[in-house]
């Protein structure tokens, strides 16, 4: 079991488990944390999981744990790793079960104090429009052809249907679409689970909340984002619902059988992984990309429903009901990117 005594302090809030801590580690395991976060990490398996990630074939640089680290499936939640192509592996546990779980931020042109009297009625109206909870269904009922478009077009599908504006896509990671998506890679079971869940939050730690901007730490960035102290904003945190969960379930089952076939030995079967360029790796990446697109479409539809609710409930009661898109960024995803590693540019 990894403990704080195994960590080497790199700087004030950066720690490392050296690559020599275990014989099977290929790179160091780096943690971004303060004392409180480290204390919490010692209460679960997140540090051990991070060290296990450092054993993956093809891994480069360091494996990282962000400040939200806690125990996950194979990888710790908040874990980040890069593997060098073409032989580096891809692992469904690294992405997680809620593919493209992410956060969308909308900024309001309303002072929070002016909004407060209307919040109970506003939230009740939003709750009536946006399905929440395990298995929740939304108002959209997608046929097979339409669902395929969601899987391959992502947030662009929603905007084309009138759920938002082209400007929303400009503020969305990857413009809300992974071009590597292939609906054919998504199982019938996964598609069935996602058919009626576009526009819903789900359960777990997902949320939709109205907040107030109370502190500005970087005025220039706040100005660029249109964030003003004292103004209201809306957070939307959700992902790919049952569809993404099933995509991960399908892939873990396949990869746990395939890992040994590729001569890969891992300290935890939850880390099941295959070479990215293998048939199993490519199948998962195409399905994962489709689930990511589903999640972007989901958050785009939810944002539209919230905007409609603001307009209907607050029209004539506040000067401006517009909600501007600030960003949409995900935290459960795998991508092919080029980065500098050891002084040279590498495809990871």
DADANOR-V545952 format. One record per residue. RES is the residue in one small letter. D_FIRST is the distance of its C-alpha to the first C-alpha in whole Angstrom. Layout:
# DADANOR-V545952
<<RES/D_FIRST> <RES/D_FIRST>>
This chain:
# DADANOR-V545952
<<x/0> <x/4> <x/6> <x/10> <x/11> <x/10> <x/12> <x/16> <x/18> <x/21> <x/23> <x/24> <x/22> <x/20> <x/17> <x/15> <x/12> <x/15> <x/15> <x/15> <x/11> <x/11> <x/15> <x/15> <x/15> <x/18> <x/18> <x/16> <x/14> <x/16> <x/16> <x/19> <x/18> <x/20> <x/18> <x/19> <x/17> <x/14> <x/14> <x/14> <x/11> <x/9> <x/11> <x/10> <x/8> <x/10> <x/8> <x/6> <x/10> <x/11> <x/10> <x/11> <x/14> <x/15> <x/16> <x/19> <x/22> <x/24> <x/22> <x/23> <x/23> <x/20> <x/18> <x/18> <x/17> <x/20> <x/20> <x/20> <x/16> <x/15> <x/13> <x/16> <x/17> <x/15> <x/15> <x/14> <x/18> <x/19> <x/18> <x/20> <x/21> <x/24> <x/25> <x/28> <x/31> <x/32> <x/30> <x/27> <x/25> <x/25> <x/23> <x/24> <x/20> <x/20> <x/23> <x/23> <x/25> <x/27> <x/29> <x/30> <x/29> <x/31> <x/33> <x/36> <x/38> <x/42> <x/44> <x/47> <x/50> <x/50> <x/50> <x/47> <x/49> <x/52> <x/50> <x/48> <x/51> <x/51> <x/47> <x/47> <x/50> <x/48> <x/45> <x/47> <x/48> <x/45> <x/44> <x/47> <x/46> <x/43> <x/41> <x/38> <x/35> <x/34> <x/37> <x/39> <x/42> <x/44> <x/47> <x/47> <x/48> <x/47> <x/49> <x/48> <x/49> <x/48> <x/45> <x/45> <x/46> <x/43> <x/41> <x/42> <x/44> <x/41> <x/42> <x/46> <x/47> <x/46> <x/48> <x/51> <x/51> <x/52> <x/49> <x/48> <x/50> <x/49> <x/48> <x/45> <x/44> <x/45> <x/42> <x/39> <x/37> <x/38> <x/41> <x/40> <x/40> <x/38> <x/41> <x/38> <x/38> <x/40> <x/41> <x/42> <x/38> <x/37> <x/37> <x/40> <x/38> <x/36> <x/39> <x/41> <x/38> <x/39> <x/42> <x/43> <x/40> <x/41> <x/42> <x/39> <x/36> <x/34> <x/31> <x/28> <x/27> <x/31> <x/33> <x/37> <x/38> <x/41> <x/40> <x/41> <x/41> <x/40> <x/39> <x/40> <x/38> <x/40> <x/43> <x/44> <x/41> <x/42> <x/46> <x/45> <x/43> <x/46> <x/44> <x/46> <x/45> <x/46> <x/46> <x/44> <x/42> <x/40> <x/37> <x/36> <x/32> <x/32> <x/32> <x/33> <x/33> <x/33> <x/34> <x/31> <x/29> <x/31> <x/31> <x/27> <x/27> <x/30> <x/28> <x/25> <x/27> <x/29> <x/26> <x/24> <x/27> <x/28> <x/24> <x/25> <x/29> <x/28> <x/26> <x/23> <x/20> <x/16> <x/13> <x/13> <x/17> <x/17> <x/17> <x/21> <x/23> <x/26> <x/28> <x/30> <x/33> <x/33> <x/35> <x/32> <x/30> <x/34> <x/34> <x/31> <x/32> <x/35> <x/34> <x/32> <x/34> <x/37> <x/34> <x/34> <x/38> <x/38> <x/35> <x/38> <x/41> <x/39> <x/39> <x/42> <x/44> <x/42> <x/43> <x/47> <x/47> <x/46> <x/48> <x/51> <x/50> <x/50> <x/54> <x/55> <x/54> <x/54> <x/57> <x/60> <x/58> <x/56> <x/57> <x/55> <x/53> <x/51> <x/47> <x/47> <x/44> <x/41> <x/38> <x/36> <x/33> <x/30> <x/27> <x/26> <x/28> <x/28> <x/31> <x/32> <x/33> <x/34> <x/32> <x/32> <x/30> <x/30> <x/34> <x/35> <x/35> <x/33> <x/33> <x/30>>
